[in-house]
Amino acid sequence: MEKRSQWGTRLGFLLAAMGSAIGLGNIWRFPATAYSNGGGAFFIPYLFALLTAGIPLLIMEYTIGHKYRSSAPRAFKKFNKKAEWIGWWQVGISFVINTYYPIIVAWALMFTYFSFTEAWGADPEAFFLNDFLSISGPGEFGSFVPNVVIPLLLIWAVVFAILYRGVKKGIEVANKIFIPLLMVSFFLIVIRAITLPGAAEGLNTFFEPNWDTIFDGSVWIAAYGQIFYSLSIAFAIMITFSSYLPKDSDITNNAFITGFANSSFELLAGIGVFSALGFMAAQQGQPVSEVVEGGIGLAFMVFPRIISQMPASSFFGVLFFGSLVLAGLSSMVSISETYIAALQEKFSIKRHTAVSVGVGLSALVSFAYANQGGLFLLDTVDYFINNYGVALVGLVEVVVVVWFLRQLKPLKDHANNVSDIKIGAWWSFSLSVITPIVLGFMMIQNFRTDFAENYEGYPTTFLLTYGWAVALAVIIIGLLFTIKKWPKEDV
């Protein structure tokens, strides 16, 4: 087996961890989630969730990777041979996410190009769905869309080049470029947005607290969900990245820095997005509440309309969509590393071989979304792999590590031995009680919702084939990987 890679600097690790955590969801998921769950009042459950689930889970995963210096499957195998499948389950989830995530990055790359001429015209929604994607319907995949295929090839070429160069010369160097550029670009966007007419009304809508929501359990679940999904927990990413840390690295401090950096960017995104929505509402003579939207619709339908109405529109269009590309690329690199590291260790192969096989296969599968029905496929796979992949494996991970394997004390001792900030009862109680209860309740709510009605009204056959089946297949394939024996030096 090749000598284990290592980060060149602590900053390199932190930027890579931030690059993984700070993704597209920070920009288009958090603002709408905060607004619809109490505005300014949402920040109380959000901060509570960060301190009782987000950072505790980050510390746990950093400690697992640092202590066992392994990919997720190998680290769980070192806990207990029967726990190895959890690591493969996480790696499988990351693989699936990395088959559709680059599609969105490819869209952002094309819209960066479109920004120069504002090619979306007067009706960005029609342009995105009809002219750009040539959209069909759920299960009607039609033909490949050149607007997606060409930038998708470029995105994968960049990711392959970065990963091929390794952890220190590839991932670390890339994030030292991507993250500062992302921060500067998005900061410029926010500065411009808050100076636009109507921005104050947008910010007032975003921050105005609805204190009644504090007593609504669904709001607290939304806060925990936002923290959980945005910090790249249970993707195998943080375990893998921390395994490349030097032996004397401060684990707890790194977790706090990563957690608060991610949340700070989400707050910045909320300010920028709602300032822009306030401007759009003022231009159209509507209340801000009438133009609020999240997700893909916000990025590719609403924002082009806002950009077109701004002074120096092309410049800010390039900045906005360029920011999406940078955020997406840094996340793609992080996600890819999980299965590259796992393949290297399990099959005792060189990094270049693992990159070629792992990235090559995920790139190949990603073209399944580059057709006329790709948007519906992406939406379905994303929903099910997050709700019945990431959230479920996170629950299983915590329950197995804390309750069944009883590893809290050994992990706490390891973290405290190398960290300035010592963890104690707060950390143990959060992971043994609060996190399992919240994640368990989230899962129950998800099942109740999805058995009551079809997600987005999609056909049942379509959801069974590309939703439930994909979520189940990841678990089965994870179990199959455990059959293969580890190299002799690892037994």
N, C-alpha and C positions, 0 to 999 in steps of 0.2 A: 504494500500500500504506500502511496506517495506520502511524503512528510506533510503534516497538517499545516494548512495555510494559517496566516495570522495577520491581523490588522497592523498597518504601519504606525498608526497613531490612534489615540483615544478619540480625537476629533473625527477621524475617518470612520470609526465604528458608530459614533453618535449621528453623523450625517447619514450614514447608510440606514440606521434604525429609523431616523426621522423620515428618510426618503421612502421607506416602506410604509410607515404609519400615515404620512401625509400624502394622500392620494386624491383621486377624483371625488370620492365621497365627501371629503372635507369641504369641497367647494360647492357641490350641488346637493348634498344630503343634509348636512348640519343646519344651514340657515332655515330651510323649510321645516325641519323637525323641531327646531327651537321655537319658531313662530307658531306652529300649530299645537304646541304643548305648553302654552302659557307665556311666551315671549320672555321678558326679563325674569319672570318667576322660574322659568325652566332652568336657569343657571344654578339654582340651589340643589335640586336633585342631580343635575349634571355634575357639579363639583363633588357631591357626596358619592356618586357612582365612580368618579375618577379615583377618589381616595380609598374606597372600600372594595373596588373590583379592578379597575384599570391598572393602577400602579401595583397593587398586590400581585396581580397575575403577571405583570411584566417582570417583577422581581422574581417570581417563581420560575418563569421560563428562562430568564437570564441566568438564574442560579443552576437550573438543570443543564443548560448548554455549557456553562462555564465549568461546572463540577465534573461532568462526564466527557467534555471535549468531543462531542459527537453530534451527528445529525439527529433529528428527532427519533427515527426508528431505533437507532443504536442506543440512544440515551434511554429510551423507555425499556429497551431490552436489558440494559444494565440495572435498571430498577428491578425488573422481574421479566423473565423470558415470555411470560404470558401477556405482558403489557406491550410488547413490540408492535402489535397491530395498531395500537393507538397512534404511534408515530407514522406508520404507513397510511393510515386513514387521513391524518393531517396533510401528509405529502400529496396524497391523491386529491384532496380538496384544492390544494394549491395548484396542482396540475390542471384541474378543470377550470379554475378561475383564470389561469394563464392561457386558456384557449380562447376565451371571449374578451378578456380585458384589452388585448391589443387591438381588437376591432374598434373600440371606443377611442383609443389613442390614434388609430388610423383616421377616424372621422375628424378628430381634433387637428391632425396634421393637414388634412385637406381644407378644413375651415380656416386654418392659418393662411393657406394659400388664397382661399376665396376672399379673405379680408382685404387684400390689396385692391380688389375691384368691387367689393361688396356684391359678390355674384349671387347672393341669396335674394336680392331684389326687394320688392315691397311686401312679399309674403314668405317669410323665412320658414314657416311651418310647411307650407306646400312645397317649397324648394327642398327642404330636408327629406320629407317623406316621398315625394314623387320624382323630382328631378335628380336628387342626389342618390337616394336608396332604391328608387323604382320599386317601392314596397308592394308586396302582394298580401298574403294572409297567413295565419298560423298553420303551419304544415305545408304551405304552398311555396316551396323553395325556389322554383324558377331557375333563372340563369345567374351566373356570377356577375357581380356589379364592378366594373372597372374602377369606379371612384373609390371603392374599398380595397380591391385586390392590390392595386399599385402601391398605395401608401402602406398597406399591410406588409408587403415585401420589404419596403424600406425600414419599417419599424423593427422587423425581425432581424434584418441585417445589422442594425445598430446594437440590438440586444445581444446577438450572437458575438459580435466583435468585443463587446465589453466583458461578457462572461468568459470568453476564450482566453482573455488575458489574466484571469484569476481574481482572487479576492483583493489583494493589495494593489496590483497594477491595473486592475479592471474596475471592480465594483467601487473600491475606495476612491480612485481617481475620478470616476464618472460622477459619483455623488458630491465630490468636492466642487464639481462644475455645475451639476444640475440643481442642487439645493440652494446655493447662493443666488443663482440665476432666477430660480423660481421665486425666492423671497423678494428679490429686487423687482422683478416683473410684476408680481402681485401687489407689492406695496405701492408701486406707481399707479396701478389700476385703482386701488383703494383711495389714494390721495386724490386722483382725478374724480372718482365717483362721488366722494363726499363734498366736492365743490360744485356739483351739478345742481341746477334748480330742482327742487323737490326732494333732494337727498335727506334733508332734515325730517321730512314727513315719513320717509322710508325708514330712517333710523328710529324714529319715535314708534312706528308700528312694530319694528323688530324688538325693541327693548322694553316697550310698555308692558309692565307685569300684570298678569291675570292671576291674582293670588288664590283664587278659588281652585286653580288646577293643582296646587300643592297637596291637596287632599285626594287627588285622583290617582289611583294606583297605576292606571295605564300610562300616566305621564312619567312616573318613576321607572316603569318598565322601558319606556322610550328612551329615557336618559341612560339607563344601563345598556340598552341595545346600541345606542350611538357610540358610547365609550368602547364597548366590546368590539364592534365592527371596525371602528376607525383606528384602533391601536395595533392591528395586525396580530392579535392574540389568537392562538389555536390554529394558526396557518403553518406552524413549524418554522416560521421565519425567524422569530426571536431566539428560539433554541439554537438554530443553525448559526445565526450571526454571533451570538454570545460564545459559541464554541470556538470562535477564532480569536477571542480576547486573550491577552497575556494573563498569566496565573495570578498576578497581583492587582488585577483590575477592580475598581470600586463598583460593585454591582448595584447597590441600592441607589447611589447617587445617579448613576447612568439611567436607571429606571425613572426616577423623578424628572430628570432633564428631558428624557424622551416623552414622557406623559404630558408634561406641562408645555413643551414645545408644540406637540400635536394639538393640544387644546387651544393654545394661543393662535395657531394658524386657523383653526376653525372659527374662533371669534373674529379674526381679521377677515375671513371669508364672509362671515355673516354681515359685517359692517359694509364690505364692498358690494355684496349682492343686494342688500336692502337699500343701500344708497342708490344703486342703479335702478332698482325696481321703483323707488320713489320718484326718480327722474322720469321713468317711462310712464308712470301713473299721472304725473303732472302734465306731461306732453299730450296724453290722451284724455285728460280731464276726468280721470277715474280715481276712486280710492285705491290705496296700495293693496288692500285685501283682495281686490278684483284681479290683480296681475301676478299674485304670488304663485310660484310653481317650483317644483324641485326636480331632481333627476335629469335625465337626458333632455326632457322638454325645456328645462331652464337653460341648459348649456347651448343647445343647437337650434332652438326655436325662439325663445324669449330673448336671450342675449344678443343674437344677431340684429334683432329689431332695435334693441337699446343702443347697440354700437352704431347702427346707421344714423341715429339721431344725435350722436355725440360729435362735438368738434374734433378734428383730427381722427376721424372714425377708423380709418385704415390702420393707423398706428396702434390704437387701443384694441382693435380687433386682433392684430398680430400678437400683442402682449397677452391678451386673454387666452386665446386658443393655444398660443405658444406655451403659456403656463400649464394648460391642461396636458400638453405633450410632455413637458418636463416632469410633471407630477406622475403621469402615467408610466413613463420610461423608468423612473426610479423605482416604482412599485413593481413593474414587470421584472426588473433585474433581481429584486429581492425575492419575489415569488419563485422565479426560476432556480435560484440557488438552493432552495429546499430539496428539490428532487435531484439536482446535480450532486450535492453532497451525499444524499442517501444512496444513489446509484454507485458512486465512487466507493463507498464503504462496504455496501452489501456485496457487490460483485468484484471488488478489488481491481478496479480499472482506473486508468489515468483520467485526469480531469478533462482533457481534450476529448476523450472518447465519451465521457459522461455528458459533456456539453453537446456534442454532436447528436447523441441519441436522444437525450432529454429535450433539448430545445428544438431539435429537428422534428420530433414527434408532436410536440405541442404546437409548433408552427404549422405542421401539416393539418392537424385537427382544426386549427383556428379558421381555416378556409371554409369549413362547414357553415360559418356564420357570414361569409362574404357573398351572400346571394340575396335575392329579393325577399326571402322570408327570414333573413338572418336576424332582423330586429326582434321578432317574436321568439325565436329560438334563444337568443341572448337573454331576453327578459325572463323567460321561463327558467333556464338553467341557473341564472344568477339568483333568482328568488329561492329556488329549492336548495341550491348548494350552500347558500348562506343560512337559511332557516333550518335546514335539516342536515347541514354539514358542519359549518363553522360553529353555530350555536350549540348543536348537539354534541360535537366532539369536545367543545370547551367544557360542557357540563360533565361529560365522561372523564375527561382529563383531570379535572379538579376532584371529582369523587374518588377516582382510582388512586391518585397520588396521595390525597389527604386522608380518606376514610379507609381504603382497603390496604394500601401499601404503607400507610402511616409514615410518610416521608417528610412531614412538615418540620420536625425538629432537626433532622440531619441537614435539610436544605437551609433552614434558618441559621444553623451553626456555621454552615459554609459561607453564606452571605455575610454574616456578621464578622467572620474572620478576615474578610478582605474589604469591608466597607466602613466608611466613617459614620454614616447614619445607621444605627443599629435598629433592627426590627424585633418586635416582641408580640405582645398580646393583640395589638391592633391588627397586625398582619395575619396571625393565626386565626383570629375570630372571623376576619373578612373572608378568608379562603375556606374555612371549615363550615361556616354558617351562612353568611350573607350571600356570597357568590353562588353556591349551589341552590339556595332557595330562589334567588332571582332568576337564574338561568333555567331552573326547573319550571318555574311559573311561565317564563317566556315560551318554553317548548309546549306546555299545555295549551297556552293561548294560540300558538301557531297551529297546532293540530285541530283545535276547535274551529278556528277560522277556516282552514282549508278543507275540512270535512263538511262544513256547512254550505260552502259555495265554491265553485271553481275560481281559481286565481284569474283575475282580469276577465272572467267570463270565457276563457279559452276552452276549446273542446276537451272533453274528458280524455279521449284517446291521446291527444297531443300532450296533455299534462302527465299522463301516465308514462308515456314513452320518453319524453325529454325532461321531465321534472322528477317525479318519484323514482323512476328507473335509474336516472343518473346518480341521485343521492344514495340509492341502495348499492349501485354498482361500485362506487368508491369504497364502501365498507367491505364488500366481497373481495375486490381486487387487493385491498389492504391485507386481508386475511391470507390470501393466496401468496403474497410476497413473503409472509413469515415462514412458508414451507421451505424456501431456499435457505440452506445453511450458510452461516457467516464464514468468512475466511478463517483458516486454522488459527492465526495469531489473535483472533478476536473471540475465540471460544473460551 
